Amino acid sequence: MKILLVDDESELVSALAERLSFRGFDAEWVCSGAEAIEKVKENEYDLAVLDVKMPRMSGLELRAELEKVRAGMKYIFLSGHGSEDDYNAGAARAECYLVKPVKIEELVEKINLALGL
């Protein structure tokens, strides 16, 4: 299963990708919506984990753009400081909405559920 992680916090997203790879996931990461769109144009991903609050393009906006490139991809949203409106919008549009800091075991569980593993 191939997963794309998108978060403007490079240390966090690289650490999550590394931890997911230790658990058998093929995880790549980027730090912006623009980079994510290019990655998805070049590669097939089963699931994207998107930070809700990012500069220039939010996770919610990014999901809408990624859907145009690869319809049917699954999504999990992460947020460290999202609003109730973000939560409601994100929870309605994704398989899961998690609040940072997230435990790797919880993220793995939600990825497995989203992918039907």
C-alpha positions in Angstrom: 0.0 0.0 0.0 1.4 3.4 -1.0 0.7 6.4 1.2 1.5 10.1 0.7 1.9 12.2 3.8 1.5 16.0 3.4 2.3 18.4 6.3 4.2 21.7 6.4 6.1 20.5 9.5 8.9 18.6 7.8 10.4 17.0 10.9 7.0 15.6 11.9 6.0 14.3 8.4 9.4 12.8 7.7 9.3 11.0 11.1 5.8 9.7 10.4 6.8 8.4 7.0 9.8 6.6 8.5 7.7 5.1 11.3 5.1 3.9 8.8 7.8 2.4 6.6 9.0 0.4 9.7 5.5 -1.0 9.8 5.5 -2.1 6.2 3.9 0.9 4.4 5.4 2.5 1.4 5.2 6.0 2.7 6.4 9.2 0.9 6.1 12.7 2.2 6.0 16.3 1.0 5.6 19.7 2.7 3.1 21.6 0.5 0.0 21.1 -1.5 1.8 22.0 -4.8 4.3 19.2 -4.1 1.5 16.8 -3.3 -0.3 17.5 -6.6 2.9 16.8 -8.5 3.6 13.6 -6.6 0.0 12.3 -7.2 0.3 13.2 -10.9 3.5 11.0 -11.1 2.5 8.2 -8.7 -0.4 6.1 -7.7 -1.2 6.3 -4.0 -3.9 4.4 -2.1 -4.2 6.9 0.7 -3.1 10.5 1.5 -2.7 11.8 5.1 -3.2 15.6 4.9 -2.6 18.3 7.4 -5.7 20.5 7.6 -3.8 23.7 8.3 -1.1 24.4 5.8 0.1 27.7 4.3 -1.2 28.6 0.7 -3.4 25.5 0.4 -5.3 23.8 3.3 -5.7 20.1 3.5 -9.4 20.4 2.6 -8.5 22.4 -0.6 -5.7 20.0 -1.4 -8.1 17.0 -1.2 -10.4 18.7 -3.8 -7.4 19.2 -6.1 -6.2 15.7 -5.7 -9.6 14.3 -6.4 -9.3 15.9 -9.8 -6.1 14.0 -10.5 -6.9 10.6 -8.8 -10.5 10.0 -8.0 -11.1 7.3 -5.4 -8.0 7.9 -3.3 -8.6 7.6 0.5 -7.9 10.4 2.9 -7.1 10.9 6.6 -6.9 14.4 7.9 -4.5 15.5 10.7 -4.8 18.8 12.6 -3.0 20.3 15.6 -5.3 23.3 15.9 -8.3 22.9 13.6 -11.6 24.6 14.3 -14.9 22.9 14.8 -15.9 23.9 11.3 -12.6 22.3 10.0 -13.4 19.1 12.0 -16.9 18.9 10.7 -15.8 19.5 7.1 -12.8 17.1 7.4 -14.6 14.4 9.1 -17.3 14.5 6.5 -14.9 14.3 3.6 -12.3 11.8 4.9 -12.1 8.3 6.2 -10.8 9.7 9.5 -9.8 13.0 11.2 -7.1 12.8 13.9 -5.8 15.4 16.2 -2.0 16.0 16.6 0.1 14.8 18.3 -1.1 11.4 16.9 0.2 8.1 18.2 1.7 6.0 15.4 -0.3 3.0 16.5 -3.6 5.0 16.1 -2.6 6.3 12.7 -1.7 2.7 11.6 -5.1 1.5 12.8 -6.9 4.2 10.9 -4.9 3.6 7.8 -5.7 -0.1 8.0 -9.4 0.7 8.5 -9.5 3.1 5.6 -7.7 0.7 3.3 -9.8 -2.3 4.4 -6.7 -4.2 5.7 
